[in-house]
Amino acid sequence: MRYKLLIVACLFFLAVTSIAQAEAGLPDRFSITYVLTKGPLTLGEMTRTLAPNDDGTYTYESYSKPVGYARWFTKSTLTERSKWTYHNKMLRPLVYSYDSSGGKKERHVKLDFDWEKGRVTNTINNDPWKMDIPDNTMDKLLYHLALMHDLQTGRETLQYQVADGGSLKSYEFEILGREKLKTKLGVFDTIKLKRPGKRETILWCATELNFIPIRIEQDDKHGLLRMSVKNLSGITRRRPTQSSTLLTRQ
């Protein structure tokens, strides 16, 4: 009888642990840097960071700059920032900003989300206007983080309404399968996703790294652009709990 109780207790502990892991969602903070290439040319670097704020909210930031060959043609930098919070176990944007500077033409955009009124105030170069939004609307940066969160919590419908350019755009991701991907940080098991459109986007999200994208490819009439992980901190690699047959991609 004692052994039966011990087994039941162990099973209960494992079940609670699995639930806790499923609900763990995102890490509190991390930093990841990508290298942007087109064919043999290195064009830029992008660093994305997540950090908690003192008021219980979070800030997700993306900073891009030209490197190598591209610096001969532009010195423009791009900073995107999303202040957000959790609401009903989902990510909810509060303030989004977009600042492009250093180039021939600067552009500054700010979105203030008023969830009580279901409205967002969009200010472009100091010219504000308002737009009604449905619940669960994302900003242009936060939906990348929401994708990581939803994959980790097992959500199968990966569709996001994004306030972008004065309208709501629907971004939907299709799960293509699993692949083993070789990177500068090692070899990782990934979920491969596709976002259709004029600029078809393919993402490889590492299952062992909280489903963070470690490679992103975008194909359009100008050719294939690739973002590959260079550095990552704040996320500890964890082995998948279930084995599966994976494809190999170099």
C-alpha positions in Angstrom: 0.0 0.0 0.0 2.8 2.4 0.8 4.4 1.8 -2.6 1.1 2.5 -4.3 0.8 5.8 -2.5 4.4 6.6 -3.4 3.7 5.9 -7.1 0.5 8.0 -7.0 2.4 10.8 -5.3 5.2 10.6 -8.0 2.6 10.6 -10.8 0.9 13.6 -9.2 4.2 15.5 -8.9 5.1 14.8 -12.6 1.6 15.9 -13.7 1.9 19.2 -11.7 5.4 19.7 -13.1 4.2 19.2 -16.6 1.4 21.7 -16.1 3.7 24.2 -14.5 6.1 23.9 -17.5 3.2 24.3 -20.0 2.1 27.4 -18.2 5.6 28.8 -17.7 5.3 30.7 -21.0 8.2 33.1 -21.6 11.3 33.8 -19.7 11.4 37.0 -17.8 14.4 38.3 -19.8 16.6 37.3 -22.7 18.7 38.9 -25.5 19.3 37.4 -29.0 21.3 38.8 -31.9 20.8 37.9 -35.5 23.0 38.4 -38.6 21.1 39.5 -41.7 22.5 38.1 -45.0 21.6 38.1 -48.6 23.5 35.5 -50.5 27.2 35.9 -49.6 26.7 39.5 -48.3 26.3 40.4 -44.7 23.9 43.4 -44.5 23.1 44.0 -40.9 22.6 42.9 -37.3 19.4 42.8 -35.2 19.3 42.5 -31.4 16.0 41.7 -29.6 15.8 41.9 -25.8 13.1 41.2 -23.3 13.2 42.7 -19.7 10.7 43.2 -16.9 9.8 46.7 -15.7 9.3 47.8 -12.1 5.5 48.3 -12.5 5.0 44.6 -13.4 5.0 45.1 -17.2 7.6 44.1 -19.7 9.5 45.8 -22.5 10.4 43.9 -25.7 12.9 45.9 -27.9 14.4 45.3 -31.3 17.4 47.3 -32.6 18.8 46.9 -36.1 21.9 48.5 -37.7 23.8 48.0 -41.0 27.1 46.2 -40.9 29.8 45.3 -43.4 29.0 46.1 -47.0 25.7 47.8 -46.2 27.4 50.6 -44.2 28.7 52.1 -47.5 25.1 52.8 -48.5 23.2 53.6 -45.3 23.8 54.6 -41.7 20.1 54.2 -40.8 19.2 52.4 -37.6 15.8 51.1 -36.5 14.5 50.8 -33.0 11.2 49.2 -32.2 9.9 48.9 -28.6 6.8 47.3 -27.2 5.7 47.8 -23.6 3.2 45.0 -22.7 1.6 43.0 -20.0 -0.2 39.7 -19.4 -4.0 39.7 -19.6 -6.0 36.4 -19.3 -2.7 34.5 -19.9 -2.2 36.3 -23.2 0.2 39.1 -24.2 -1.4 42.5 -24.4 0.4 45.6 -25.9 0.3 48.9 -24.0 2.6 51.2 -26.0 4.5 50.5 -29.2 7.1 52.8 -30.8 9.0 52.7 -34.1 12.0 55.0 -34.6 14.0 55.1 -37.8 16.9 57.5 -37.8 20.3 58.2 -39.3 19.2 57.9 -42.9 17.9 60.4 -45.4 14.3 60.2 -44.1 13.4 59.8 -40.4 10.2 58.2 -39.3 8.8 58.1 -35.8 5.6 56.2 -34.9 3.9 55.6 -31.6 0.8 53.5 -30.7 -1.0 53.9 -27.4 -3.5 51.1 -26.7 -6.6 52.0 -24.6 -8.2 48.7 -23.8 -11.1 50.2 -21.8 -12.3 52.0 -24.9 -11.0 49.3 -27.4 -9.1 51.9 -29.3 -5.5 52.7 -30.3 -4.0 56.1 -30.9 -1.5 56.1 -33.7 0.9 59.0 -33.9 3.1 59.3 -36.9 5.7 62.1 -36.9 3.6 64.0 -34.3 0.3 63.6 -36.3 -2.2 61.5 -34.1 -5.3 59.7 -35.1 -7.4 56.9 -33.6 -8.6 53.5 -34.6 -11.0 51.0 -33.0 -9.4 47.6 -32.3 -10.8 44.2 -31.2 -9.6 42.3 -28.1 -6.2 40.5 -28.5 -4.9 42.9 -31.1 -1.1 42.9 -31.3 1.5 45.4 -32.3 4.1 44.8 -35.1 6.7 43.7 -32.6 4.9 41.9 -29.9 3.3 39.3 -32.1 6.7 37.7 -32.5 6.9 37.2 -28.8 3.3 36.0 -28.7 4.2 33.3 -31.2 6.9 32.0 -28.9 4.4 32.0 -26.0 1.7 30.2 -27.9 4.0 27.5 -29.2 5.3 26.8 -25.7 1.8 26.6 -24.2 0.7 24.2 -27.0 -1.7 26.5 -28.9 -2.3 25.2 -32.4 -4.0 28.2 -34.0 -1.3 30.7 -34.7 -3.2 33.7 -36.0 -2.7 37.3 -34.9 -4.5 40.6 -35.6 -1.8 43.3 -35.8 -2.3 47.1 -35.8 -0.1 48.1 -38.7 -0.1 51.0 -41.1 -3.5 52.4 -40.1 -5.3 49.1 -40.4 -5.7 45.6 -38.9 -3.7 42.9 -40.6 -4.1 39.2 -40.1 -0.8 37.3 -39.7 -1.3 33.5 -39.7 1.4 30.9 -39.4 1.3 27.4 -40.8 3.2 24.6 -39.1 5.3 22.8 -41.7 6.9 20.2 -39.5 10.0 19.5 -37.4 13.6 20.0 -38.4 17.0 19.7 -36.9 18.8 22.9 -37.6 22.6 23.6 -37.4 23.6 27.1 -36.2 26.6 28.8 -34.7 25.3 28.0 -31.3 24.9 24.3 -32.1 22.3 21.9 -33.5 18.7 22.4 -32.3 15.4 20.7 -32.8 13.0 23.2 -34.3 9.4 23.7 -35.4 9.3 25.0 -38.9 6.6 27.7 -39.6 5.5 29.5 -42.7 3.7 32.9 -43.0 2.3 33.2 -46.5 2.1 36.6 -48.4 3.9 38.7 -50.9 7.0 38.3 -48.7 6.7 34.6 -47.7 8.4 34.2 -44.3 9.8 30.9 -42.9 10.8 30.6 -39.3 12.7 27.9 -37.4 11.7 28.0 -33.7 13.9 26.0 -31.3 11.9 23.7 -29.1 14.8 23.6 -26.6 15.0 27.4 -26.3 11.5 28.4 -25.4 10.6 28.3 -29.2 12.6 31.4 -30.0 13.3 31.7 -33.7 16.9 30.9 -34.5 16.6 31.4 -38.3 14.2 33.5 -40.3 14.0 33.6 -44.1 12.0 36.0 -46.2 11.6 35.6 -50.0 10.3 38.2 -52.4 11.1 39.5 -55.9 14.4 41.0 -54.6 15.7 37.6 -53.5 16.1 35.6 -50.2 17.0 37.4 -47.0 18.1 35.3 -44.0 18.4 36.1 -40.3 20.6 33.6 -38.4 21.2 33.6 -34.7 24.6 34.9 -33.6 24.3 35.2 -29.8 21.8 34.3 -27.2 21.6 34.9 -23.5 19.0 34.5 -20.8 17.4 31.2 -22.1 18.7 27.9 -20.8 18.7 25.0 -23.3 16.4 22.3 -22.2 16.1 18.9 -23.9 12.7 17.9 -25.4 10.6 15.5 -23.3 9.5 13.5 -26.3 11.6 12.1 -29.1 10.5 12.6 -32.7 11.8 12.0 -36.2 13.4 15.1 -37.5 14.6 16.3 -40.9 18.2 17.5 -41.2 19.0 20.9 -42.7 22.5 22.4 -42.9 
